[in-house]
Amino acid sequence: MAIIVRLDVMLAKRKMTSRELAARIGIAEQNVSTLKSGRVRGVRFATLDAICQVLDCQPGDLLEYEAD
């Protein structure tokens, strides 16, 4: 099972930097970077909710499942 994080794509579509997103949702820039790279094992629903609000998107726009 592979979950692919497409946060970098949504940031580019919204012309927003990781730094700006981190500031607007109240998390460390390093955490946004870790999420963008897909190196996370989990994400809190509150964080996902905040990202979706700021980027005006759905969770499915950020996460994709790809079978092995």
mmCIF file as Biopython writes it, N, C-alpha, C and O atoms, coordinates in Angstrom:
data_model
#
loop_
_atom_site.group_PDB
_atom_site.id
_atom_site.type_symbol
_atom_site.label_atom_id
_atom_site.label_alt_id
_atom_site.label_comp_id
_atom_site.label_asym_id
_atom_site.label_entity_id
_atom_site.label_seq_id
_atom_site.pdbx_PDB_ins_code
_atom_site.Cartn_x
_atom_site.Cartn_y
_atom_site.Cartn_z
_atom_site.occupancy
_atom_site.B_iso_or_equiv
_atom_site.auth_seq_id
_atom_site.auth_asym_id
_atom_site.pdbx_PDB_model_num
ATOM 1   N N  . MET A ? 1  ? 0.847   -1.184 0.000  1.0 0.0 1  A 1 
ATOM 2   C CA . MET A ? 1  ? 0.000   0.000  0.000  1.0 0.0 1  A 1 
ATOM 3   C C  . MET A ? 1  ? 0.879   1.229  0.000  1.0 0.0 1  A 1 
ATOM 4   O O  . MET A ? 1  ? 1.816   1.332  0.792  1.0 0.0 1  A 1 
ATOM 5   N N  . ALA A ? 2  ? 0.581   2.155  -0.880 1.0 0.0 2  A 1 
ATOM 6   C CA . ALA A ? 2  ? 1.350   3.390  -0.934 1.0 0.0 2  A 1 
ATOM 7   C C  . ALA A ? 2  ? 0.396   4.583  -1.019 1.0 0.0 2  A 1 
ATOM 8   O O  . ALA A ? 2  ? -0.419  4.690  -1.935 1.0 0.0 2  A 1 
ATOM 9   N N  . ILE A ? 3  ? 0.522   5.451  -0.058 1.0 0.0 3  A 1 
ATOM 10  C CA . ILE A ? 3  ? -0.227  6.699  -0.074 1.0 0.0 3  A 1 
ATOM 11  C C  . ILE A ? 3  ? 0.739   7.782  -0.550 1.0 0.0 3  A 1 
ATOM 12  O O  . ILE A ? 3  ? 1.809   7.970  0.030  1.0 0.0 3  A 1 
ATOM 13  N N  . ILE A ? 4  ? 0.358   8.479  -1.595 1.0 0.0 4  A 1 
ATOM 14  C CA . ILE A ? 4  ? 1.196   9.522  -2.165 1.0 0.0 4  A 1 
ATOM 15  C C  . ILE A ? 4  ? 0.629   10.873 -1.755 1.0 0.0 4  A 1 
ATOM 16  O O  . ILE A ? 4  ? -0.566  11.128 -1.907 1.0 0.0 4  A 1 
ATOM 17  N N  . VAL A ? 5  ? 1.492   11.733 -1.236 1.0 0.0 5  A 1 
ATOM 18  C CA . VAL A ? 5  ? 1.089   13.068 -0.801 1.0 0.0 5  A 1 
ATOM 19  C C  . VAL A ? 5  ? 1.308   14.036 -1.955 1.0 0.0 5  A 1 
ATOM 20  O O  . VAL A ? 5  ? 2.417   14.143 -2.479 1.0 0.0 5  A 1 
ATOM 21  N N  . ARG A ? 6  ? 0.265   14.731 -2.345 1.0 0.0 6  A 1 
ATOM 22  C CA . ARG A ? 6  ? 0.308   15.685 -3.457 1.0 0.0 6  A 1 
ATOM 23  C C  . ARG A ? 6  ? 0.238   17.139 -2.972 1.0 0.0 6  A 1 
ATOM 24  O O  . ARG A ? 6  ? -0.256  18.017 -3.679 1.0 0.0 6  A 1 
ATOM 25  N N  . LEU A ? 7  ? 0.735   17.373 -1.772 1.0 0.0 7  A 1 
ATOM 26  C CA . LEU A ? 7  ? 0.691   18.728 -1.210 1.0 0.0 7  A 1 
ATOM 27  C C  . LEU A ? 7  ? 1.477   19.702 -2.069 1.0 0.0 7  A 1 
ATOM 28  O O  . LEU A ? 7  ? 1.051   20.843 -2.247 1.0 0.0 7  A 1 
ATOM 29  N N  . ASP A ? 8  ? 2.610   19.282 -2.605 1.0 0.0 8  A 1 
ATOM 30  C CA . ASP A ? 8  ? 3.420   20.172 -3.440 1.0 0.0 8  A 1 
ATOM 31  C C  . ASP A ? 8  ? 2.653   20.629 -4.680 1.0 0.0 8  A 1 
ATOM 32  O O  . ASP A ? 8  ? 2.808   21.767 -5.123 1.0 0.0 8  A 1 
ATOM 33  N N  . VAL A ? 9  ? 1.824   19.742 -5.242 1.0 0.0 9  A 1 
ATOM 34  C CA . VAL A ? 9  ? 1.027   20.085 -6.416 1.0 0.0 9  A 1 
ATOM 35  C C  . VAL A ? 9  ? -0.008  21.150 -6.060 1.0 0.0 9  A 1 
ATOM 36  O O  . VAL A ? 9  ? -0.188  22.122 -6.793 1.0 0.0 9  A 1 
ATOM 37  N N  . MET A ? 10 ? -0.692  20.957 -4.917 1.0 0.0 10 A 1 
ATOM 38  C CA . MET A ? 10 ? -1.712  21.934 -4.512 1.0 0.0 10 A 1 
ATOM 39  C C  . MET A ? 10 ? -1.093  23.283 -4.159 1.0 0.0 10 A 1 
ATOM 40  O O  . MET A ? 10 ? -1.669  24.329 -4.457 1.0 0.0 10 A 1 
ATOM 41  N N  . LEU A ? 11 ? 0.071   23.261 -3.531 1.0 0.0 11 A 1 
ATOM 42  C CA . LEU A ? 11 ? 0.747   24.526 -3.226 1.0 0.0 11 A 1 
ATOM 43  C C  . LEU A ? 11 ? 1.093   25.268 -4.513 1.0 0.0 11 A 1 
ATOM 44  O O  . LEU A ? 11 ? 0.924   26.485 -4.592 1.0 0.0 11 A 1 
ATOM 45  N N  . ALA A ? 12 ? 1.571   24.555 -5.507 1.0 0.0 12 A 1 
ATOM 46  C CA . ALA A ? 12 ? 1.914   25.181 -6.791 1.0 0.0 12 A 1 
ATOM 47  C C  . ALA A ? 12 ? 0.662   25.739 -7.467 1.0 0.0 12 A 1 
ATOM 48  O O  . ALA A ? 12 ? 0.690   26.840 -8.017 1.0 0.0 12 A 1 
ATOM 49  N N  . LYS A ? 13 ? -0.434  24.981 -7.427 1.0 0.0 13 A 1 
ATOM 50  C CA . LYS A ? 13 ? -1.685  25.455 -8.040 1.0 0.0 13 A 1 
ATOM 51  C C  . LYS A ? 13 ? -2.188  26.722 -7.367 1.0 0.0 13 A 1 
ATOM 52  O O  . LYS A ? 13 ? -2.745  27.603 -8.022 1.0 0.0 13 A 1 
ATOM 53  N N  . ARG A ? 14 ? -1.990  26.810 -6.061 1.0 0.0 14 A 1 
ATOM 54  C CA . ARG A ? 14 ? -2.466  27.972 -5.304 1.0 0.0 14 A 1 
ATOM 55  C C  . ARG A ? 14 ? -1.407  29.078 -5.206 1.0 0.0 14 A 1 
ATOM 56  O O  . ARG A ? 14 ? -1.631  30.118 -4.585 1.0 0.0 14 A 1 
ATOM 57  N N  . LYS A ? 15 ? -0.255  28.830 -5.831 1.0 0.0 15 A 1 
ATOM 58  C CA . LYS A ? 15 ? 0.853   29.798 -5.810 1.0 0.0 15 A 1 
ATOM 59  C C  . LYS A ? 15 ? 1.191   30.221 -4.378 1.0 0.0 15 A 1 
ATOM 60  O O  . LYS A ? 15 ? 1.282   31.407 -4.060 1.0 0.0 15 A 1 
ATOM 61  N N  . MET A ? 16 ? 1.373   29.203 -3.528 1.0 0.0 16 A 1 
ATOM 62  C CA . MET A ? 16 ? 1.656   29.433 -2.117 1.0 0.0 16 A 1 
ATOM 63  C C  . MET A ? 16 ? 2.924   28.683 -1.743 1.0 0.0 16 A 1 
ATOM 64  O O  . MET A ? 16 ? 3.181   27.592 -2.252 1.0 0.0 16 A 1 
ATOM 65  N N  . THR A ? 17 ? 3.707   29.263 -0.864 1.0 0.0 17 A 1 
ATOM 66  C CA . THR A ? 17 ? 4.925   28.606 -0.393 1.0 0.0 17 A 1 
ATOM 67  C C  . THR A ? 17 ? 4.622   27.751 0.837  1.0 0.0 17 A 1 
ATOM 68  O O  . THR A ? 17 ? 3.607   27.924 1.512  1.0 0.0 17 A 1 
ATOM 69  N N  . SER A ? 18 ? 5.527   26.836 1.096  1.0 0.0 18 A 1 
ATOM 70  C CA . SER A ? 18 ? 5.402   26.017 2.307  1.0 0.0 18 A 1 
ATOM 71  C C  . SER A ? 18 ? 5.435   26.893 3.542  1.0 0.0 18 A 1 
ATOM 72  O O  . SER A ? 18 ? 4.704   26.650 4.502  1.0 0.0 18 A 1 
ATOM 73  N N  . ARG A ? 19 ? 6.271   27.900 3.521  1.0 0.0 19 A 1 
ATOM 74  C CA . ARG A ? 19 ? 6.396   28.823 4.655  1.0 0.0 19 A 1 
ATOM 75  C C  . ARG A ? 19 ? 5.073   29.530 4.919  1.0 0.0 19 A 1 
ATOM 76  O O  . ARG A ? 19 ? 4.645   29.650 6.067  1.0 0.0 19 A 1 
ATOM 77  N N  . GLU A ? 20 ? 4.427   29.995 3.855  1.0 0.0 20 A 1 
ATOM 78  C CA . GLU A ? 20 ? 3.148   30.693 4.008  1.0 0.0 20 A 1 
ATOM 79  C C  . GLU A ? 20 ? 2.072   29.744 4.543  1.0 0.0 20 A 1 
ATOM 80  O O  . GLU A ? 20 ? 1.296   30.112 5.425  1.0 0.0 20 A 1 
ATOM 81  N N  . LEU A ? 21 ? 2.032   28.524 4.006  1.0 0.0 21 A 1 
ATOM 82  C CA . LEU A ? 21 ? 1.061   27.544 4.488  1.0 0.0 21 A 1 
ATOM 83  C C  . LEU A ? 21 ? 1.289   27.254 5.966  1.0 0.0 21 A 1 
ATOM 84  O O  . LEU A ? 21 ? 0.340   27.246 6.749  1.0 0.0 21 A 1 
ATOM 85  N N  . ALA A ? 22 ? 2.526   27.019 6.348  1.0 0.0 22 A 1 
ATOM 86  C CA . ALA A ? 22 ? 2.847   26.727 7.751  1.0 0.0 22 A 1 
ATOM 87  C C  . ALA A ? 22 ? 2.383   27.854 8.662  1.0 0.0 22 A 1 
ATOM 88  O O  . ALA A ? 22 ? 1.811   27.601 9.723  1.0 0.0 22 A 1 
ATOM 89  N N  . ALA A ? 23 ? 2.623   29.086 8.258  1.0 0.0 23 A 1 
ATOM 90  C CA . ALA A ? 23 ? 2.226   30.236 9.072  1.0 0.0 23 A 1 
ATOM 91  C C  . ALA A ? 23 ? 0.703   30.330 9.182  1.0 0.0 23 A 1 
ATOM 92  O O  . ALA A ? 23 ? 0.170   30.638 10.248 1.0 0.0 23 A 1 
ATOM 93  N N  . ARG A ? 24 ? 0.015   30.064 8.088  1.0 0.0 24 A 1 
ATOM 94  C CA . ARG A ? 24 ? -1.449  30.199 8.083  1.0 0.0 24 A 1 
ATOM 95  C C  . ARG A ? 24 ? -2.152  29.092 8.851  1.0 0.0 24 A 1 
ATOM 96  O O  . ARG A ? 24 ? -3.242  29.312 9.378  1.0 0.0 24 A 1 
ATOM 97  N N  . ILE A ? 25 ? -1.551  27.900 8.930  1.0 0.0 25 A 1 
ATOM 98  C CA . ILE A ? 25 ? -2.214  26.818 9.669  1.0 0.0 25 A 1 
ATOM 99  C C  . ILE A ? 25 ? -1.623  26.609 11.052 1.0 0.0 25 A 1 
ATOM 100 O O  . ILE A ? 25 ? -2.146  25.818 11.837 1.0 0.0 25 A 1 
ATOM 101 N N  . GLY A ? 26 ? -0.535  27.311 11.360 1.0 0.0 26 A 1 
ATOM 102 C CA . GLY A ? 26 ? 0.017   27.271 12.713 1.0 0.0 26 A 1 
ATOM 103 C C  . GLY A ? 26 ? 0.853   26.051 13.036 1.0 0.0 26 A 1 
ATOM 104 O O  . GLY A ? 26 ? 0.845   25.580 14.173 1.0 0.0 26 A 1 
ATOM 105 N N  . ILE A ? 27 ? 1.582   25.528 12.046 1.0 0.0 27 A 1 
ATOM 106 C CA . ILE A ? 27 ? 2.508   24.435 12.331 1.0 0.0 27 A 1 
ATOM 107 C C  . ILE A ? 27 ? 3.900   24.832 11.860 1.0 0.0 27 A 1 
ATOM 108 O O  . ILE A ? 27 ? 4.063   25.800 11.117 1.0 0.0 27 A 1 
ATOM 109 N N  . ALA A ? 28 ? 4.888   24.085 12.295 1.0 0.0 28 A 1 
ATOM 110 C CA . ALA A ? 28 ? 6.265   24.393 11.930 1.0 0.0 28 A 1 
ATOM 111 C C  . ALA A ? 28 ? 6.488   24.124 10.440 1.0 0.0 28 A 1 
ATOM 112 O O  . ALA A ? 28 ? 5.919   23.195 9.868  1.0 0.0 28 A 1 
ATOM 113 N N  . GLU A ? 29 ? 7.320   24.952 9.835  1.0 0.0 29 A 1 
ATOM 114 C CA . GLU A ? 29 ? 7.644   24.797 8.421  1.0 0.0 29 A 1 
ATOM 115 C C  . GLU A ? 29 ? 8.267   23.418 8.152  1.0 0.0 29 A 1 
ATOM 116 O O  . GLU A ? 29 ? 8.051   22.829 7.093  1.0 0.0 29 A 1 
ATOM 117 N N  . GLN A ? 30 ? 9.032   22.917 9.110  1.0 0.0 30 A 1 
ATOM 118 C CA . GLN A ? 30 ? 9.638   21.588 8.966  1.0 0.0 30 A 1 
ATOM 119 C C  . GLN A ? 30 ? 8.566   20.505 8.849  1.0 0.0 30 A 1 
ATOM 120 O O  . GLN A ? 30 ? 8.735   19.539 8.106  1.0 0.0 30 A 1 
ATOM 121 N N  . ASN A ? 31 ? 7.471   20.667 9.577  1.0 0.0 31 A 1 
ATOM 122 C CA . ASN A ? 31 ? 6.384   19.683 9.494  1.0 0.0 31 A 1 
ATOM 123 C C  . ASN A ? 31 ? 5.717   19.708 8.126  1.0 0.0 31 A 1 
ATOM 124 O O  . ASN A ? 31 ? 5.333   18.656 7.612  1.0 0.0 31 A 1 
ATOM 125 N N  . VAL A ? 32 ? 5.571   20.876 7.530  1.0 0.0 32 A 1 
ATOM 126 C CA . VAL A ? 32 ? 5.016   20.973 6.177  1.0 0.0 32 A 1 
ATOM 127 C C  . VAL A ? 32 ? 5.977   20.301 5.196  1.0 0.0 32 A 1 
ATOM 128 O O  . VAL A ? 32 ? 5.549   19.570 4.303  1.0 0.0 32 A 1 
ATOM 129 N N  . SER A ? 33 ? 7.251   20.548 5.364  1.0 0.0 33 A 1 
ATOM 130 C CA . SER A ? 33 ? 8.264   19.940 4.497  1.0 0.0 33 A 1 
ATOM 131 C C  . SER A ? 33 ? 8.235   18.414 4.592  1.0 0.0 33 A 1 
ATOM 132 O O  . SER A ? 33 ? 8.320   17.720 3.579  1.0 0.0 33 A 1 
ATOM 133 N N  . THR A ? 34 ? 8.116   17.907 5.803  1.0 0.0 34 A 1 
ATOM 134 C CA . THR A ? 34 ? 8.050   16.462 6.014  1.0 0.0 34 A 1 
ATOM 135 C C  . THR A ? 34 ? 6.796   15.886 5.355  1.0 0.0 34 A 1 
ATOM 136 O O  . THR A ? 34 ? 6.845   14.820 4.742  1.0 0.0 34 A 1 
ATOM 137 N N  . LEU A ? 35 ? 5.694   16.584 5.483  1.0 0.0 35 A 1 
ATOM 138 C CA . LEU A ? 35 ? 4.449   16.129 4.867  1.0 0.0 35 A 1 
ATOM 139 C C  . LEU A ? 35 ? 4.561   16.159 3.343  1.0 0.0 35 A 1 
ATOM 140 O O  . LEU A ? 35 ? 4.142   15.215 2.673  1.0 0.0 35 A 1 
ATOM 141 N N  . LYS A ? 36 ? 5.119   17.228 2.799  1.0 0.0 36 A 1 
ATOM 142 C CA . LYS A ? 36 ? 5.289   17.346 1.349  1.0 0.0 36 A 1 
ATOM 143 C C  . LYS A ? 36 ? 6.116   16.204 0.781  1.0 0.0 36 A 1 
ATOM 144 O O  . LYS A ? 36 ? 5.826   15.695 -0.302 1.0 0.0 36 A 1 
ATOM 145 N N  . SER A ? 37 ? 7.131   15.810 1.504  1.0 0.0 37 A 1 
ATOM 146 C CA . SER A ? 37 ? 8.037   14.771 1.010  1.0 0.0 37 A 1 
ATOM 147 C C  . SER A ? 37 ? 7.438   13.374 1.147  1.0 0.0 37 A 1 
ATOM 148 O O  . SER A ? 37 ? 7.963   12.419 0.575  1.0 0.0 37 A 1 
ATOM 149 N N  . GLY A ? 38 ? 6.347   13.245 1.899  1.0 0.0 38 A 1 
ATOM 150 C CA . GLY A ? 38 ? 5.722   11.947 2.083  1.0 0.0 38 A 1 
ATOM 151 C C  . GLY A ? 38 ? 6.396   11.092 3.144  1.0 0.0 38 A 1 
ATOM 152 O O  . GLY A ? 38 ? 6.126   9.894  3.229  1.0 0.0 38 A 1 
ATOM 153 N N  . ARG A ? 39 ? 7.264   11.681 3.951  1.0 0.0 39 A 1 
ATOM 154 C CA . ARG A ? 39 ? 7.985   10.926 4.977  1.0 0.0 39 A 1 
ATOM 155 C C  . ARG A ? 39 ? 7.198   10.781 6.275  1.0 0.0 39 A 1 
ATOM 156 O O  . ARG A ? 39 ? 7.748   10.317 7.274  1.0 0.0 39 A 1 
ATOM 157 N N  . VAL A ? 40 ? 5.944   11.163 6.282  1.0 0.0 40 A 1 
ATOM 158 C CA . VAL A ? 40 ? 5.141   11.068 7.503  1.0 0.0 40 A 1 
ATOM 159 C C  . VAL A ? 40 ? 4.451   9.716  7.577  1.0 0.0 40 A 1 
ATOM 160 O O  . VAL A ? 40 ? 4.175   9.093  6.552  1.0 0.0 40 A 1 
ATOM 161 N N  . ARG A ? 41 ? 4.177   9.272  8.784  1.0 0.0 41 A 1 
ATOM 162 C CA . ARG A ? 41 ? 3.451   8.019  8.982  1.0 0.0 41 A 1 
ATOM 163 C C  . ARG A ? 41 ? 1.973   8.286  9.244  1.0 0.0 41 A 1 
ATOM 164 O O  . ARG A ? 41 ? 1.146   7.380  9.143  1.0 0.0 41 A 1 
ATOM 165 N N  . GLY A ? 42 ? 1.647   9.508  9.574  1.0 0.0 42 A 1 
ATOM 166 C CA . GLY A ? 42 ? 0.260   9.867  9.849  1.0 0.0 42 A 1 
ATOM 167 C C  . GLY A ? 42 ? 0.110   11.373 9.874  1.0 0.0 42 A 1 
ATOM 168 O O  . GLY A ? 42 ? 1.084   12.119 9.987  1.0 0.0 42 A 1 
ATOM 169 N N  . VAL A ? 43 ? -1.120  11.793 9.766  1.0 0.0 43 A 1 
ATOM 170 C CA . VAL A ? 43 ? -1.417  13.226 9.841  1.0 0.0 43 A 1 
ATOM 171 C C  . VAL A ? 43 ? -2.706  13.387 10.636 1.0 0.0 43 A 1 
ATOM 172 O O  . VAL A ? 43 ? -3.659  12.629 10.455 1.0 0.0 43 A 1 
ATOM 173 N N  . ARG A ? 44 ? -2.724  14.365 11.501 1.0 0.0 44 A 1 
ATOM 174 C CA . ARG A ? 44 ? -3.924  14.618 12.308 1.0 0.0 44 A 1 
ATOM 175 C C  . ARG A ? 44 ? -5.036  15.183 11.426 1.0 0.0 44 A 1 
ATOM 176 O O  . ARG A ? 44 ? -4.788  15.951 10.496 1.0 0.0 44 A 1 
ATOM 177 N N  . PHE A ? 45 ? -6.253  14.787 11.739 1.0 0.0 45 A 1 
ATOM 178 C CA . PHE A ? 45 ? -7.380  15.319 10.983 1.0 0.0 45 A 1 
ATOM 179 C C  . PHE A ? 45 ? -7.476  16.832 11.127 1.0 0.0 45 A 1 
ATOM 180 O O  . PHE A ? 45 ? -7.878  17.517 10.187 1.0 0.0 45 A 1 
ATOM 181 N N  . ALA A ? 46 ? -7.114  17.354 12.279 1.0 0.0 46 A 1 
ATOM 182 C CA . ALA A ? 46 ? -7.154  18.809 12.477 1.0 0.0 46 A 1 
ATOM 183 C C  . ALA A ? 46 ? -6.181  19.501 11.529 1.0 0.0 46 A 1 
ATOM 184 O O  . ALA A ? 46 ? -6.489  20.565 10.991 1.0 0.0 46 A 1 
ATOM 185 N N  . THR A ? 47 ? -5.016  18.906 11.326 1.0 0.0 47 A 1 
ATOM 186 C CA . THR A ? 47 ? -4.025  19.476 10.399 1.0 0.0 47 A 1 
ATOM 187 C C  . THR A ? 47 ? -4.526  19.366 8.968  1.0 0.0 47 A 1 
ATOM 188 O O  . THR A ? 47 ? -4.424  20.319 8.195  1.0 0.0 47 A 1 
ATOM 189 N N  . LEU A ? 48 ? -5.063  18.217 8.618  1.0 0.0 48 A 1 
ATOM 190 C CA . LEU A ? 48 ? -5.607  18.023 7.276  1.0 0.0 48 A 1 
ATOM 191 C C  . LEU A ? 48 ? -6.756  18.992 7.015  1.0 0.0 48 A 1 
ATOM 192 O O  . LEU A ? 48 ? -6.864  19.552 5.924  1.0 0.0 48 A 1 
ATOM 193 N N  . ASP A ? 49 ? -7.602  19.189 8.002  1.0 0.0 49 A 1 
ATOM 194 C CA . ASP A ? 49 ? -8.709  20.139 7.894  1.0 0.0 49 A 1 
ATOM 195 C C  . ASP A ? 49 ? -8.181  21.552 7.651  1.0 0.0 49 A 1 
ATOM 196 O O  . ASP A ? 49 ? -8.685  22.261 6.780  1.0 0.0 49 A 1 
ATOM 197 N N  . ALA A ? 50 ? -7.178  21.960 8.410  1.0 0.0 50 A 1 
ATOM 198 C CA . ALA A ? 50 ? -6.619  23.305 8.261  1.0 0.0 50 A 1 
ATOM 199 C C  . ALA A ? 50 ? -5.982  23.493 6.882  1.0 0.0 50 A 1 
ATOM 200 O O  . ALA A ? 50 ? -6.144  24.544 6.262  1.0 0.0 50 A 1 
ATOM 201 N N  . ILE A ? 51 ? -5.264  22.486 6.406  1.0 0.0 51 A 1 
ATOM 202 C CA . ILE A ? 51 ? -4.643  22.567 5.075  1.0 0.0 51 A 1 
ATOM 203 C C  . ILE A ? 51 ? -5.722  22.705 4.009  1.0 0.0 51 A 1 
ATOM 204 O O  . ILE A ? 51 ? -5.603  23.534 3.106  1.0 0.0 51 A 1 
ATOM 205 N N  . CYS A ? 52 ? -6.763  21.903 4.109  1.0 0.0 52 A 1 
ATOM 206 C CA . CYS A ? 52 ? -7.850  21.963 3.128  1.0 0.0 52 A 1 
ATOM 207 C C  . CYS A ? 52 ? -8.557  23.313 3.148  1.0 0.0 52 A 1 
ATOM 208 O O  . CYS A ? 52 ? -8.936  23.833 2.099  1.0 0.0 52 A 1 
ATOM 209 N N  . GLN A ? 53 ? -8.736  23.881 4.340  1.0 0.0 53 A 1 
ATOM 210 C CA . GLN A ? 53 ? -9.365  25.204 4.424  1.0 0.0 53 A 1 
ATOM 211 C C  . GLN A ? 53 ? -8.513  26.259 3.744  1.0 0.0 53 A 1 
ATOM 212 O O  . GLN A ? 53 ? -9.017  27.056 2.954  1.0 0.0 53 A 1 
ATOM 213 N N  . VAL A ? 54 ? -7.225  26.265 4.048  1.0 0.0 54 A 1 
ATOM 214 C CA . VAL A ? 54 ? -6.322  27.290 3.493  1.0 0.0 54 A 1 
ATOM 215 C C  . VAL A ? 54 ? -6.159  27.125 1.987  1.0 0.0 54 A 1 
ATOM 216 O O  . VAL A ? 54 ? -6.151  28.115 1.255  1.0 0.0 54 A 1 
ATOM 217 N N  . LEU A ? 55 ? -6.031  25.892 1.517  1.0 0.0 55 A 1 
ATOM 218 C CA . LEU A ? 55 ? -5.807  25.647 0.089  1.0 0.0 55 A 1 
ATOM 219 C C  . LEU A ? 55 ? -7.108  25.506 -0.703 1.0 0.0 55 A 1 
ATOM 220 O O  . LEU A ? 55 ? -7.082  25.351 -1.924 1.0 0.0 55 A 1 
ATOM 221 N N  . ASP A ? 56 ? -8.252  25.561 0.000  1.0 0.0 56 A 1 
ATOM 222 C CA . ASP A ? 56 ? -9.566  25.429 -0.632 1.0 0.0 56 A 1 
ATOM 223 C C  . ASP A ? 56 ? -9.609  24.175 -1.507 1.0 0.0 56 A 1 
ATOM 224 O O  . ASP A ? 56 ? -9.836  24.241 -2.715 1.0 0.0 56 A 1 
ATOM 225 N N  . CYS A ? 57 ? -9.381  23.029 -0.853 1.0 0.0 57 A 1 
ATOM 226 C CA . CYS A ? 57 ? -9.351  21.759 -1.577 1.0 0.0 57 A 1 
ATOM 227 C C  . CYS A ? 57 ? -9.963  20.658 -0.723 1.0 0.0 57 A 1 
ATOM 228 O O  . CYS A ? 57 ? -10.364 20.892 0.417  1.0 0.0 57 A 1 
ATOM 229 N N  . GLN A ? 58 ? -10.031 19.476 -1.277 1.0 0.0 58 A 1 
ATOM 230 C CA . GLN A ? 58 ? -10.540 18.296 -0.595 1.0 0.0 58 A 1 
ATOM 231 C C  . GLN A ? 58 ? -9.363  17.407 -0.192 1.0 0.0 58 A 1 
ATOM 232 O O  . GLN A ? 58 ? -8.304  17.484 -0.816 1.0 0.0 58 A 1 
ATOM 233 N N  . PRO A ? 59 ? -9.519  16.564 0.834  1.0 0.0 59 A 1 
ATOM 234 C CA . PRO A ? 59 ? -8.434  15.656 1.207  1.0 0.0 59 A 1 
ATOM 235 C C  . PRO A ? 59 ? -7.951  14.796 0.038  1.0 0.0 59 A 1 
ATOM 236 O O  . PRO A ? 59 ? -6.763  14.485 -0.055 1.0 0.0 59 A 1 
ATOM 237 N N  . GLY A ? 60 ? -8.855  14.418 -0.840 1.0 0.0 60 A 1 
ATOM 238 C CA . GLY A ? 60 ? -8.488  13.629 -2.013 1.0 0.0 60 A 1 
ATOM 239 C C  . GLY A ? 60 ? -7.599  14.368 -2.995 1.0 0.0 60 A 1 
ATOM 240 O O  . GLY A ? 60 ? -6.937  13.745 -3.825 1.0 0.0 60 A 1 
ATOM 241 N N  . ASP A ? 61 ? -7.578  15.697 -2.907 1.0 0.0 61 A 1 
ATOM 242 C CA . ASP A ? 61 ? -6.668  16.491 -3.735 1.0 0.0 61 A 1 
ATOM 243 C C  . ASP A ? 61 ? -5.240  16.397 -3.215 1.0 0.0 61 A 1 
ATOM 244 O O  . ASP A ? 61 ? -4.286  16.642 -3.953 1.0 0.0 61 A 1 
ATOM 245 N N  . LEU A ? 62 ? -5.098  16.045 -1.950 1.0 0.0 62 A 1 
ATOM 246 C CA . LEU A ? 62 ? -3.790  16.013 -1.295 1.0 0.0 62 A 1 
ATOM 247 C C  . LEU A ? 62 ? -3.216  14.609 -1.181 1.0 0.0 62 A 1 
ATOM 248 O O  . LEU A ? 62 ? -1.998  14.433 -1.167 1.0 0.0 62 A 1 
ATOM 249 N N  . LEU A ? 63 ? -4.087  13.614 -1.101 1.0 0.0 63 A 1 
ATOM 250 C CA . LEU A ? 63 ? -3.652  12.239 -0.861 1.0 0.0 63 A 1 
ATOM 251 C C  . LEU A ? 63 ? -4.160  11.335 -1.970 1.0 0.0 63 A 1 
ATOM 252 O O  . LEU A ? 63 ? -5.301  11.455 -2.415 1.0 0.0 63 A 1 
ATOM 253 N N  . GLU A ? 64 ? -3.295  10.427 -2.409 1.0 0.0 64 A 1 
ATOM 254 C CA . GLU A ? 64 ? -3.655  9.499  -3.473 1.0 0.0 64 A 1 
ATOM 255 C C  . GLU A ? 64 ? -3.167  8.106  -3.098 1.0 0.0 64 A 1 
ATOM 256 O O  . GLU A ? 64 ? -2.067  7.953  -2.567 1.0 0.0 64 A 1 
ATOM 257 N N  . TYR A ? 65 ? -3.971  7.103  -3.370 1.0 0.0 65 A 1 
ATOM 258 C CA . TYR A ? 65 ? -3.590  5.719  -3.110 1.0 0.0 65 A 1 
ATOM 259 C C  . TYR A ? 65 ? -3.071  5.105  -4.400 1.0 0.0 65 A 1 
ATOM 260 O O  . TYR A ? 65 ? -3.678  5.238  -5.462 1.0 0.0 65 A 1 
ATOM 261 N N  . GLU A ? 66 ? -1.942  4.436  -4.282 1.0 0.0 66 A 1 
ATOM 262 C CA . GLU A ? 66 ? -1.371  3.714  -5.419 1.0 0.0 66 A 1 
ATOM 263 C C  . GLU A ? 66 ? -1.008  2.311  -4.965 1.0 0.0 66 A 1 
ATOM 264 O O  . GLU A ? 66 ? -0.205  2.131  -4.049 1.0 0.0 66 A 1 
ATOM 265 N N  . ALA A ? 67 ? -1.606  1.323  -5.611 1.0 0.0 67 A 1 
ATOM 266 C CA . ALA A ? 67 ? -1.325  -0.066 -5.239 1.0 0.0 67 A 1 
ATOM 267 C C  . ALA A ? 67 ? 0.120   -0.419 -5.565 1.0 0.0 67 A 1 
ATOM 268 O O  . ALA A ? 67 ? 0.692   0.079  -6.535 1.0 0.0 67 A 1 
ATOM 269 N N  . ASP A ? 68 ? 0.696   -1.281 -4.744 1.0 0.0 68 A 1 
ATOM 270 C CA . ASP A ? 68 ? 2.098   -1.689 -4.966 1.0 0.0 68 A 1 
ATOM 271 C C  . ASP A ? 68 ? 2.274   -2.489 -6.220 1.0 0.0 68 A 1 
ATOM 272 O O  . ASP A ? 68 ? 3.390   -2.900 -6.538 1.0 0.0 68 A 1 
#
